[in-house]
């Protein structure tokens, strides 16, 4: 028997809209729900709202009410950037109604390292309800890149990685909350202190997360971050560097340079000291961040339906290729 995977999307912003548009060209996956709290979106057909044709799914403003009268296999959370706990709470009704969850969140990709207590809580709740939970987005594709490029190495001494990203494909609201970009410098620091702008402390978790793949026991992690400010005091970018040390020796450095770049540059640069030496530059078109976020989420839908119940981090989950076929279930 063949039936479509039924999906509900929470948050119809730039990422959610892209997912709606992408899924309209995929067989075997059906959008059955769309949730957003913006009054100007509620009550509209989500296909038309996102620039396509009518699909017969009206945007609602209450996930819990949706779950009470409509069954879906997967809920995708692409709501505005929030902390791990708030994101998890948003999805409680769906999990309790037996829906698997995919979260557009870098922090959720590696919860054992970002917040082990929440990872255990989510894992237990999902197992109790027979569903799975995973974080996806552009970030985990970078971590996979590091590991896949060293797959043929016989020795890795240390790693330096730089992710340079033009962020103009994302909304000002998202960039402000995630990186402080678009804010005045003083408002950036106030926002970090108040929690309305992410502190990026969560980037520290990427060090033990990646280092774990190499058997490195990291005993110290540092974070340096600097907002990039123009002559008017407006933040147009953020550079954050996290470093991991083993017995005083730097083993891993990861640089995140997120900017409104006038040249729309977007690249990953990996340098590995080891056997063999690796110096690899990958250049992308400026839509890479948005496209990778949307693609990695959509391509994970069949995986999350068939995955064992509980929380899954992305590096221990398979790489998910583009899915075009019907889903036999």
URWO-V42759 format. One record per backbone hydrogen bond with DSSP energy under -1.0 kcal/mol. CO is the residue of the C=O (numbers start at 0). NH is the residue of the N-H. If there is no record, write none. Layout:
# URWO-V42759
CO;NH / CO;NH
This chain:
# URWO-V42759
4;29 / 5;72 / 5;73 / 6;31 / 6;32 / 7;75 / 8;34 / 9;77 / 12;16 / 13;17 / 14;18 / 15;19 / 16;20 / 17;21 / 18;22 / 19;23 / 21;24 / 22;25 / 27;4 / 29;6 / 32;8 / 33;59 / 34;10 / 37;40 / 37;41 / 40;43 / 43;58 / 44;48 / 45;49 / 46;51 / 47;50 / 56;45 / 58;42 / 59;35 / 61;65 / 62;66 / 63;67 / 65;68 / 65;69 / 72;99 / 73;7 / 74;101 / 75;9 / 76;103 / 82;86 / 83;87 / 84;88 / 85;89 / 88;91 / 90;94 / 91;95 / 93;98 / 94;97 / 99;74 / 100;133 / 101;76 / 102;104 / 102;135 / 108;313 / 109;112 / 109;113 / 110;114 / 114;118 / 115;119 / 116;120 / 117;121 / 118;122 / 119;123 / 120;124 / 121;125 / 122;126 / 123;127 / 124;128 / 125;130 / 130;309 / 131;100 / 132;311 / 133;102 / 138;142 / 139;143 / 140;144 / 141;145 / 142;146 / 143;147 / 144;148 / 147;150 / 149;152 / 154;274 / 157;272 / 158;252 / 159;270 / 160;254 / 161;268 / 162;256 / 163;266 / 164;258 / 166;169 / 170;174 / 171;175 / 172;176 / 173;177 / 174;178 / 174;180 / 176;197 / 179;182 / 182;234 / 183;187 / 184;188 / 185;189 / 186;190 / 187;191 / 188;192 / 189;193 / 190;194 / 190;195 / 190;196 / 199;202 / 200;203 / 201;204 / 202;205 / 203;206 / 204;208 / 205;209 / 206;210 / 207;211 / 209;212 / 210;213 / 210;215 / 219;244 / 221;242 / 223;240 / 225;238 / 227;235 / 227;236 / 229;232 / 232;184 / 233;229 / 234;181 / 235;259 / 236;227 / 237;257 / 238;225 / 239;255 / 240;223 / 241;253 / 242;221 / 243;250 / 243;251 / 244;218 / 244;219 / 245;248 / 248;245 / 250;158 / 251;243 / 252;160 / 253;241 / 254;162 / 255;239 / 256;164 / 257;237 / 258;166 / 258;260 / 260;263 / 265;283 / 266;163 / 267;281 / 268;161 / 269;279 / 270;159 / 271;277 / 272;156 / 272;157 / 274;153 / 274;154 / 277;271 / 279;269 / 281;267 / 284;287 / 286;290 / 287;291 / 288;292 / 289;293 / 290;294 / 291;295 / 292;296 / 293;297 / 294;298 / 297;300 / 299;303 / 300;304 / 301;305 / 302;306 / 309;132
